[in-house]
Amino acid sequence: MTDRPGEPKTGSDKPADAIVLTDLKKQFGDLVAVDKVSFSVKSGELFGLLGPNGAGKTTIINMLTTLLIPTSGDAVIAGFDIRKDPDSVRNNIGIIFQDPSLDIGLTGRENLEFHAIMYNIEAVERKKRIAEVLSVVQLADKADTLVEYYSGGMKRRLEIARGLLHYPKVLFLDEPTLGLDAQTRRSIWDYIRNLNREYQTTVILTTHYMEEANFLCDRIAIIDHGKIIALDTPADLKAGYQGDVITLVTEGPVDHLIARLEEVSWVQEIVSGNGSLSFTVPCGEENLPEIFHLVHTLGVTVRSVSLRKPSLEDVFIHLTGSTIREQDGTRRAAMREKFRRRMMR
């Protein structure tokens, strides 16, 4: 009987955890890129790994896929140790790289044929599997078209098909929808979610799109400066961020308003740009009259006001400071540390 995607290829029972990291560390000279990271991913889970550029995401993925040797610590993928048995790890994972890696001078089918041969899949089984994965990503009718004539979304779907060809237990997706338009991106989300549910393939996803992580992931780990600073479901991450977000669309300079808001103890996470000003308050409905009074006193012209619950992006900015990092010891840095500790309990 042929194994299906997500099913064990060994005689042993499928482990409860498809991925287990224990104090995994990678150091390049004096730079600690990944600093003793530990977490586990359940079999069949769709797990997100988020972080700013340079936070350590790609280094973690490269170690888990045996492209980098850890400095210390360990990881087990699909029951196999990345140090002791890297060949078995490679045989049980699929990788969709951030950068395109298809041969555009070949047809979709020929790209899959070449990949299957590299995995020593026999001719009869190869034909069967290629037909199956093409059907999964709905490219059967384009199988014999040169890849150079594929759209961006079609190329990404073909790469997903290629990653599924050898029936991996764990599929790594590195920025799978980067550069695609919104409609195509949403289509790719549906393919990822369907293969995860239908085949119970464990998926670990890196992305810079907060909406993508929120839509797809069962749980999310946020990494910054090589450390995991929060790990939970998207809903619980957002629930742990106390308060409401007020956004003001204004006319003219608002530096004086920002300065006054920074003096208000219950106003947090002030973010400005493109004519809008967003900040977090404990209770939006109760705090709005005071905000209006302050705006009126300062003579600031407000074109529109919105009030909403925090998004995953709000949580991300709160924890990482986005691309602007405050010095240790500031009020906002202290608040982020308090929030991080609560999330890790």
N, C-alpha and C positions, 0 to 999 in steps of 0.2 A: 504493500500500500504506500502511495506517495504521500509525503508530508505536505501539509497545507501551510500557508503563511501563519506564523505565530505558534505553530505546534512544535513540540520537541523533535529534534533530529537524532537525539541519543535515546538510549533505552530507558533513561531515568525519567522520573516525574518532573514536570515543569516547575521550577522554583517559584515561590511566592513573590520574590523580588527578581525582576529581570536585570536590574542594575543596582550595584551596591558599591559606594565609594567610602573608603575609610582613611581619613587623614591624608587625602591625596594632595601632594605638593609638587610644584614645578618651579625651579629657580634657574634663572639665566644670569650667571655672574652674581652681582649684588641685587638684581631685581627678582623679587618673589612674585611671579605671575599668578600662581594659585597657592593659597596658604592654608594647608591642612583642611581641605574641604571634605565633609562627610554628609552624605544623604543617600537615600535609596529610592528606586522607582519600581512600582508594582508591575507585574506582568499584565499587559493589556492596557496600561495607563498611557495617557497622552500628557507628557510632562514638558513644561516650558522652562527655559533657562534665559533669563533676561538680565541685562546689565549695560552700562554705558560702554562706549568704545574703550578698549584697553582694560576692561574689568576682569578678564580671565575666561570668558565664555569659550572662545575658540581654542584656547589652550586646553581646557577641560575636554572638549570634544576630541581634539587631536590625541590626547592621552587615552580616552576611552575607545577610540578607533585604532589604537596601536601605532599611530603616526608619530607620537612622541613618547619617550620613556620617562616615567615619573622620577623626580628626584628622591622622593620618599612616599610612603603610604602605599595604598593598594586599591584595586577596583576589580570587581567581578562582573562580567557581562554574560548573560544567559547561562550562568553556572561555570564560566571559564575565567581563570585569572589572566588579566592582561599582561602580566609579567611572565608567568610560567607557561601559558598556552596561548600565545598571540594568534597562531594559525587557526585555532578553533574559534577564537573570538571573531576573526575576520570572516570565517565561514558562516557565522550566525548573525551578522549585521549587514545592513544596507546603509549606504551613505548618499545623500543628495547634497552636493556641494553648493556653496553660495554662488560660485562662478560657473557658467555653463561648461559642460565637459563632453558634449555630444560631437560626433563627427558629422559636420553638415554636408559633406560630400557623399554620405551614405543615406540610404532610406531609413525610415524608422525601424523597419523589420531588421535591416542589416546591422544597425546599431545594437539591437537586442541580441541578434545572433552572435555577434562578436563577444558581447558581455557573457552570454551563456557558455560559449566555448572556453572563455577564461576561467569559468567556474566548473569546467569538466562535466557539463550536463550533456548526456547522451542525445543523439540526433532525434530520436522519436520523442523523448521526454522534452527536449528543447522546443520542438515544434508545438507541443501541447501547451507548455508554459508561456511561450510567446503569445499564442492566441489568447490565453487566459488574461495575461496582464494588459494586453492591448484592449481587451474588452472592459477590464476594470476602469481604465482611464479614458474609455470611449474614443480610441484612435484606430480601431480596426479598419475603418474605411480610408485611413490615411497612411496605412502601414507601408505601402510601396511608393510613397512620395518622398522625394529628397528632403532631408531635414532643413536645408537652406530655405525652403519654401514654407516652413512651419511658422506660425505666429509665436510670440513669446510664451503665451499660455500653453500652446501645444507642445513646445519644447520642454516646458517644465513638467507637463503631464507625462511626456515620454521619459524624462529622467526619473520620475516617480515609478513608472512601469519598470524601468531598468533596475531600480533599487529593490523592487519586489521580486525580480525574476528568479532568484535562488531561494525564495521563501525565507527571508530573514526573520529571526525572532524579535530583533530590535532594529528600528529604522531611525537613523539620524538625519534630521532636516535642518540644514544651516541656511537661515534666511530664505526659505523656499519661494517666497513671493516678492522678493526684492526687485524693484523696477517695473513691476507689472501694474497695469491700470486697475482701478478699483473693482470693476466688474469681473475681470479675469482673476484677480486675487480672491474674490469671494468664491468663484468657481473652484479654484484650487483648494480652498478651505473645505469645501464639500467633499472633494475627493479624499483629502487627508482624513477627515472625520469618518467617512464611509469605510475606508480600508481599515481604520483603527477598530471600528465597531464590528465589521463583517468578519475580519480575519483575526481580531484580537492581537494585532501587531502592536508591540510596545513602541511608542514614538517619543523621541526626545527632540524638542524643537527649540531653535534659537531664532529670535526675531526682534526687530526694533519697532514693530507695529503693535501698540498696546491693544488695539481692537482685535487683532489677530490672536494674541495670547488670551484675551478675555473670552473670545468665541470658542477657541479650540481646546484649551488646556484644562485638564482635571485639577492639576496643581501647578504652581509656579514657584521657582526659586529665583530670587533676585540676588545677583552677585555684584559686589563693588570692591575694588582694590584687592581682588583675589579671594575674598571671603563671602560666604553666604550670609546676607543680612536679613533675609526674610524668606519663609517657605510656608505656603499655605494654598488653599483654594483661592481663585480670584474673588469669590464672594466674601470669604473671611478676611482676605487682605483689605478689601474695601470697607468691610464692617469695622475693622480695627482702626480705621482712620476716622477719628471723631470729628464731627462738624459738618457744615454745609459750605459749598463754594459759591461765592457771589462774584459775578463778572459785570463790570461796568464798561460800556463803550463810550468813550469820552472825546471831546474836542479840545485841541490845544494841549499845552504841556501839563503834566500831572505830577511833576517832581515834588511840589509842595504838599500834594495830597498823600503821596507815598510816604513822605517824611512824617506826616501826622499819623498815618495809619500805623507806622512802625512804632509809634509811641503808645499805641493802644494795646494793652496786655493780652486781650482776647482775640486780636487779629493775627493770623498766622499765614505763612507761605504766600507772601506777596509776589506775584509774577506779572510783569507788564511787557507790552509789545504790540505792534501793529494796531495802535489806537485802542487797545483794551487793557483793563486792569482786573486781575483775578486775585482773590484772597479767600482764606478759610476763616469761618467764624463758628462759635459753638452752636448757635441756633439761628439760622438765617431769618426766619420770620420775625423773631424777637429783636434781632440786631439790625435789621434793615432801617427802621426809623432813625436809629442813632447814626447810621452811615449816611442817610439822606441829610440829616442835620449838619453833619461835618462837611459834606459836599457843598451844601448851600452856603455854609459859613465861609468856605474858602473860594466861593464863586466859580466852581468847576462846572462846566456844561456837560451834562450826561445825556447821551442820545438814546441809550437803552440799558436795561438792567435784566440780568437773568440769575436765577437761583436754582441750584441743582445739588444732588448728592455727589460725593467724591467718585471719581473714576479711577481705573487702574493706573492711568497716567499720573493722576494726582498723588497716588501712593508712591509711585516710582520716583517722582520728583522730590517728594517729601523725604524718602529714604536715601537717595543718592545725591540730591542737590543738582541733578541733571549735569550740565557741563560747567556749572559755576559752583565751586565748593567753598563754603565758609571755613574760616580757621577754627580749629578745635577750641572749645570754650565759649563760643558764641551761643546766644539764646536758641537760635534755630538748630545749630548742631546738637545742642543738648536735647532739644525736643525730638530730633530724629533718632538719637540714641535711645531715648526712653521708649519711643514707638517700636524700634527694632527689637528691644528686649521683650516687649509685650508680645510681638509676633512670634518670637522663637520659643516661647514657653510651651 
